Amino acid sequence: MTKRILTRWAVMAPHAVAVVLLLVVSSAPAAAAAPAKNVIVLMTDGTGTTHTTLTRWYMGGGLLPQDPYIVGAVRTFGADSIITDSAPAATAFATGHKTDDKFIGVLPPRTTIPSVVPVPPSEEYKPLASVLEGAKLYGKAVGLVATSNIQHASPAAYSAHWPVRANYEEIGKQQVYLDLDVVLSGGRRYLIPEADGGARKDGQNLLDVLRRRGYTIVETAQEMKAFHGQRLWGMFAADDLAYDMDRSTLHPEQPSLAEMTSKAIELLAENPNGFFLFVEASKVDWAAHVNDPIGVISDTRAYAEAVGTAIEFAQRDGRTLVLCFADHATGGLSIGGGMTDRSYPTTQLEQLLAPLRKATLTAEGVEELLGSDRSPERVRAIVGSRYGLDDLTDANVAAIQKAGRGSLGTVIGPLLSQRSILAWTTHGHTGEDILLYAYGPNKPAGLIDNTRLATLSAESLGFDLDDVDRRLFVEAGALFAPLGATVELDCRDPASPVLVVSREHRVARIPCSQNVVLFAGRSFEMTGITVYAPNTGKVYLPRQAAEILQSAGF
């Protein structure tokens, strides 16, 4: 096959611009992906190059564990914005497809960025197979680790399919029935009903479902480390885990990101076919949103330690590809700003670090320690001793007292940044390319698109994502028509719709967001889940569903 690659170069001359077209012709097929038994993806949310530079200086200025393995950079834009949100970013590197803001593992209804190919109307909102789902389909062990709740955007993109990232109840249900081997994170409240102190309005207790399906559920670092077996769910917090810097003071029962990564690798590596693991340092992004430099340092450092754990395993194993990157940057952080316009040629390290070293908790940790008592004396004492702001003005104290829940960082983070030489441009995301680190077989190089991270992972593990998608997500009517069957959706319980498949006097029921087929008084399990697309009313499910019914005499 002849392969043509067109590259346009602009060559600047003193008085003109010349455009040169380079035509490369190759008769050789594309090189096959190098074999890898395992793939570990470690992602740090909202982390730009300055976040990493700041952390490196804070930790002494030497190399971070990932630094020797820089191989290039990643483009991050989505289908409808050049500044991505976490949901479309994660969908890109989990499935290989760009999508819209707030979408998890589904195709978009529109594309507005010129370089993104539009989606055919018939495929709008269609679920997309992820690398994790492909690895499971091919007999590998799979796991998720995160410091957010596990239903949050990034881990959700590997393990769920829904057009609204904030629907943690639906995402949590899909994750439970996907039969993941190891989950270590937070988010317990989204698995239990409101009557039991949780957040689920459908009354379902998914922790009970997990136990019936053979999982051990642990809630502390000690329990996690003591576990030996195959199916483990670690739910270490009702919602997100504490920042790493806050953990020893406020939540010593929680494991670190590196400890969770190590345990997940230990368990998943027992599968002789290999494994796929996704790890996220979730809260660098959250700290950057409120412009808290201590939170950024805390969990960028925790991420580096987790990367070191993964690379140490890969070096021993010799058959593991490790990919490390961020989904985007947040906050527009810079070392230097208006305050260094004239002094930057003589900027000293202590100007950056001295104010930061005074802090022993992140802004979130300070808020938790303060609690509801925000008397001026208490504010000055705790913010001064724990965050290093020992020169608060009366106006500063008043602002701290007025800060709503979860927003204290927006007050004290900028105050600390100003005492250092840090500047922020936004409380939102930014659109620059981010660094890519890799170790092991088939590691990439150069500037790549975030979708390439998904296809590279799949190729390295020996499968094609498009093929996995064709096997896992077939529209229900098209799947069962060859059997002479009709389908309809039973939505009498809106929270738990059921696909009803009928043929003559035979009826099968297939609950959405689960991996089971119910027929003739029996329950059959599929590799993959049934997904309802609420925007179109369509239902998608694995081809295996039809094979199960045929074998069962449907």
N, C-alpha and C positions, 0 to 999 in steps of 0.2 A: 504494500500500500504506500502511495506517495503522500507525504505529509508536507504541507506548505505552512510556513509561519511568516506572517507579515509584521515587521516591526518598523515603526516610524521614528526617525531621529531628526531632531531639529539642530542644525549646525550653525552656530552664531558666527557671523563674519562682522568686520568693523562697520560695513555699510549695508548689510543685507542679511536675510535669513534664508538659508537653503534647506529644503526638505529632501531627505534621502530615504528611499525605500529599499530595504534589504530583504531579499527573497532567499529563504533557506529551503532547500529541497532535500528530503531524506527518504530513501526507499526502505529503511529499516523500520520495523514496528517499534512502538513505544516500549521502553524497558519495563519488564515486569517488576512488581513491587518485591522488595526483599522480604524474606520470610520473617515473621515474628510470632512467637507463641502467645505473647501478652502485649497489651497496650495499656499504659497508664497515662491519663490526661489530667494534668493539674492546672487549674484555672484560678486566677486571682481577679476578683471582680473590681472594676473601676480603677485599675492600677496603671498609671502612666509611668513614663520613664523617670519623671521627677520624684514620684512616690518611692521608687526603688532607689534612686540616688540618695534621697533623704535618709532612708533606712540604712543604707550602706554606711553613710557618714556616722549615723547614730551608733551603729554596731562596731565602730572602730576604723572604718575606711577600707578594710580588706575586702576580698572577694566574697560574695554571697554564694551559697552552694550551686545556684544555677548559672553564675556568671561565666564559668569556663565553657558553657555549652550554647552560647548565643549563635544562632545560625541564620537569623534574618528578622523579618518583621511581618505583621499580619494587617491586612486591610479589614476595616470593621463595619463599613456602611451596610444598611439594610435595604429592603425593597422600596421603602417609602421615605427614607431620610438618610442623609450622609452622616448624621450623628445618631448612632444606634441606641436602642434600649437593650437591657439585658435579655429580654425574651427573644426578640428576633436574632440577636447575636448568638445566643445559645442554640437556637434552632438551626442556625447556619452551621455551626461547628459540630452539632450532634447529628444532623440529617443531610447536610450538603446542599440545602436550599435557603435562599433568602426569603424573609417573610415580613409581615407588617408589625408595627408597634403593638406590644402586649400579646402577640400570638405565641402559643406554645406548641411546637411540633405539628403545625398545620400550614398548608399553603395559603397565600394571601388572596384577597379578591381584587387587588390592584397592585400595580407597581408604578412608581413615579420617577425612580432613578433610571436614567437612560440606558445604563449598561446592564440592567436586570431584565431578563427575558420575561414578558408578560405570561400570566397563567391562563390556560384555556378556560373559558367559562364553566365547562363541565367538571373541572378539577378544583374550582375555588373551595377553600375550606377543607380540602381533602387532608386526612392525616398522613404524616410522613414517617417512614421507618427510620429509627435512629441506629447509630453504631452499636449502642448497648443492646437493642433488640436484635440486631443482626448477629452479634456475638452469642446471644442466648440461643437463637435459632440454630446456630452451628455448634452447639454443645459446650460452649465455654461458660465459665462462671462469671457473674457480673455483680458489680457493686457500686454504691454511691456513698460519698462522704462529703459533708458540708458543715459549715459553722452557722448557716442560716437554718430556718426550718427546711426540712427536706422537700417541701412542696414549693419552695421558692423557684424563681424562673430558671436558673441554670441547671440544677439537678432535674427539674421538671421536664426540661426540653429533651432529656435523654430517656424519660420514663413515662411521659404522658402526652396527651393530645387534646388541646382545648384552646378556643380563640380568646380567652380571658385569663391572663396569668394570675389574677388575684383570686380565682375560684379554687382555693386550697382544699375545699371539701371534695370536689370532683377530682382534682389532681391526686390528692391523697388516696382516693379509692382506686384509681387506675394503678397507682404505684403498688398498692397492696396486692392486687390481683395479677401483677406482671410477673410475680415469682422471682423477685430479685434475691440473690443469695446473701448479700451483706448490705445493710443500710446503717450508717452511723451519722447521727445528726441531731437536730431538734425538730419540733413540730408536733409533739405529742397531742396538743389540744385539738388539732385538726383531724385526729383519728378517733376521738371519743365524743359522745353526744353531750349536748348542753346540760342535760339532766345529771350527768356525772362530772360536771365542771369543765367540759370541753367546749368546742365551737361548732360541732356538727348539728345542723338543724334537721337532718333526716333521721335522727335517732339511732343510727348505726354505730356500733362499737367495733371499729376496725382492728383494735388491739386484740379483741376476742377472735376476730377472723384470722389474724396472724397466728395466734396460738393454736387454733384448730388446724391451720395449714403447716404446723410443725416448726414454727419459729420460736426461738428463745428471745425474750425481750429483756434488755438490760437498761438500767437508768444511771449507772455510775461508772466512772473509769475503772474502779476496782472490779466490778462485775464484768466489764468488757474484757479486761486483761485475763480474768480467770476462765473465760468461756473457751470451750473446745467443742467443735462440732461443725455443722455445715450451714445452718440457716440462722442468721443473727440480725436482729433489729435493735440498734441502740438508740433510744429516745432520751437524750440527756437534758432536755429542757422542754417546757411547755411550748415555747416558741423558738427563738434563736438562742444560740450559746453565747456565753460571755466573751468579750474581747480577751485575747490571750493575756494581756497585761493586767486585767482585772480578775482573772480566774483564781489565783492563789488567795486573794483577799476576800472575794465575794462568793465564788462558786468553786471551791477546791474539789468538789465531787466530780466535776466535769473533766473529760479528757482533753488534751491538746489536739490540734490538728495533726501534728506529727504522730502522736500516739494512735489516733484513729486510722491514719494512713497505714501505719505499720501493722495494726491488727487486721485491717481489711486485706492487705497483701498476704499476710500469713494465712488467712483462711481461704482466700480465693486461689492461692497457689497450690492448694491441695488438689484442684481439678486437673487431671492429667492432660486435658485438652487445652488448658490455658485459661486466660481470663481477660476481661476488660474492666477497668476501674476508672471512675471519674471522681476527682477530688476538687473541692472549691473552698478557697479562702474568701468567704462571702462578704465579710464586713469591712474590708478596706473601702469598698464603695460607700457603705453607709457612713463611715467616718468622713470621707471626702465630701459627701453631700452636705454635711453640717460644717465642713471646713475645720475638722478636728485633727491637727497633725499628730497627736499622740495615738489616736485610734488608727491612723494610717500606719504609723511606725509599728504599733503593736502587732497588727495582723499581716503586714507585709513581712515582718520578721517571722511570724508563725508559718506563713506560706513558704518562706525560704527553708525553714527547718523541715517541712513536709517534703519539699522537693529533694532535699538531701537524703531523706529516708527512702524515697522512691529510686533515686539514682544509685544509692548503695545496693539496693536489691537488684537493679538492672545490671550493675557491674558484676555481681556474683552470678546472676542467672545467664547472661549472655544472649538471651532471646527475647528481650523486652524493649519495646519502643516507648520512650518517655517523651511526652510533649508538654511544654509549659508555656503559658501565655496568659494575657488578660482578654476580657471580652471587649473592653473599651477603657477609656480614662474618664475620671470624674473630678470636678472641682477646678480644673485649670490651674493646678498647683505649680508654683515656680519658686526656685531658690533665688531670691532677689526680686526686687520690684521697684516701685517708686522711691522707696527709702534708700536704694543703692544706686540710683541713677548716676550719681557723681562719685560714689565711693567704691564701686565694684572692683576697680583695679587693685584695691588694697583690702578686700574683704577677708576677714579671718574666720577660721572654723568655729571659734568660740562664739562669734556673733550669731551663728546658726544654732549651736548646740546648747549653750549655757542656759537659756531660758527653758528649753525642752527637757533638760535633765532634771529639773525641779519636780516634774510631774511623775507621780507614781500610779495614777489611775487615768484611764481615758475619760472623756467628757461623759460618756454613758455611765461609767463606773462612779464618777462623782455624783451624777444625778441619782443613781440608786442609793448611794451612801447618804446623800442629803435626805432622801425620803420626803415626807410632807412638811417637815419642820424647816422652814426657810427664814428663820429669824435672822436679822442682820449679823448678829454675833456668830451664829452657826455657819452662815454663808461664808463669812470672812475666814473662819477657822478651817473649814473643810476645803474650800476652794483654794485657800492659801497653802495648806499643808499637802493636799493631794494633787493639785493641778499647778502649783507653783505661782499662782497669781496672788502674791502677798501684798500688792499695792492697789487693791480695788478702790475705785472712787465710789461715792454714794450713788452716782448714776449707774455704775456697773452693778452694784448690789441690787438696786431696784430692778434692773433688767433681768438679773438672775432670778429674782423673786417672781417676776411676771412670766418667765419662760414656761410654756406648756409642756405637757408630758412628751418626752422624746426630742425636745427642741433646745435643751440646755446647751448642747454643743454649738448651736448657731450663735450663742452669746459668748461663751468662754473660748471656743476654738479660735475665732478671729482675734480675740484679745491676746491669746498666747502667741499666735502667728505674728502679730504686730511687734511683740517684744523680741521675737526672733527676726529673721530676715525673710520670712515666708510670705508669699502673696497668693491670692486666689482670684480667679476671674469669674467664677460661677458657683452655684449650688447644684448645677446639673451636670450632664455628661458633656464630653468634648469629642471631636471627631478625628483625632490624629491616628496614624498607624501605631501599633504597639509591638514591643519586642517579642521575638519567638526564640525559645530555647528548646533543644532536642538532644536526646541521647539514644543510641541503639540502632538497630537495623532499620533501613529505609528512612532515616531522618531527612527532613526537607532542608532546603537552603534558599536564600533570597527572599524577596517580597512575595507573599502568597495571599490569596483571598481566604477569609475565614471559612468559606465552604470547603476549601481544599483540606482543611484539618479533618473533616468528616470522611471524605473519600480516601484520604491517605490512611486514616486509622482502619477503615474497612479493608482496603487493599492489603495492608500489612497483616491483617488477621485472616486473609484468604477468601474474602467474599465481596460481592458487588452490591452496593446499597440499592441500586435500582431493582435488582433481582429480589432482594429482601423485601422491598416495598411491594412488588407485585405479588409476593407470597403472603404478606401480612395484612394488606389493606385493599381488599376487593369490595366493591359496592355490592350490597346484599342482593339486590334484584338480579344483577348480572351473575353473581355467584350461584344462586339457586335455580335460575331459569333452566339450565340444562337438566336439572332433576325433575322438571315439570312442576316445580313448587312456586308458590306465591309468598310474598312477604308483606307484613304490615307492622307498624310500631305501636305497641301498647303503652300509652303514656298516662294510664290511670294514676300511677304514682310518678309525678313529674320528676322527682329526684332520682328515680330508678327505672327508666324506660326499659322495655323488654322487646326484642325483636321476635316476632311470631312467624314461624315458617310452616306453611301448610301444604300438604299434598294428599288429595283424596281425603281419607279419614285420619291421616297421620298429622300430628302437630308437634313441633319442637319449639322450645322457648330458649332464647339466648339473651341473657341479661347484658345490657350495655355496661361498659367499664369493668367487665369481668372477663375471665378466660375460660368460662364454662359453657357447655351445651347441655341442655336438659331435654331428654327424650325417653319415652317409654319407661318412666320411673327411675331412670338412671341419670347420673351426672358425669359428663366427660370433660376432661381438661385439655385445653389447647396451649400451644406455645405461641403466646400473643393474646391480645385483648380485643374485644369488640368495642368500637368507638362510634358514638353518635355525634354527628355534626349538627349542632343546633341551628346554625344559620341557614342550612339547606334542607334539613330534615332527613338527610341520607344517613345510612348506617354502613360502616366498613368493618370487615372482619377477615381473619385468616382463611386461606383456601382450605386449611385443615378442617374447618367447620363442615364443609360439604363432604369431605372424605370421611369424617366421623359419622355423619348421618347415613351415608351410603353403606358403611360397614355395619352400622347398627340396624339395617333393614328399613330405613326410611323410604 
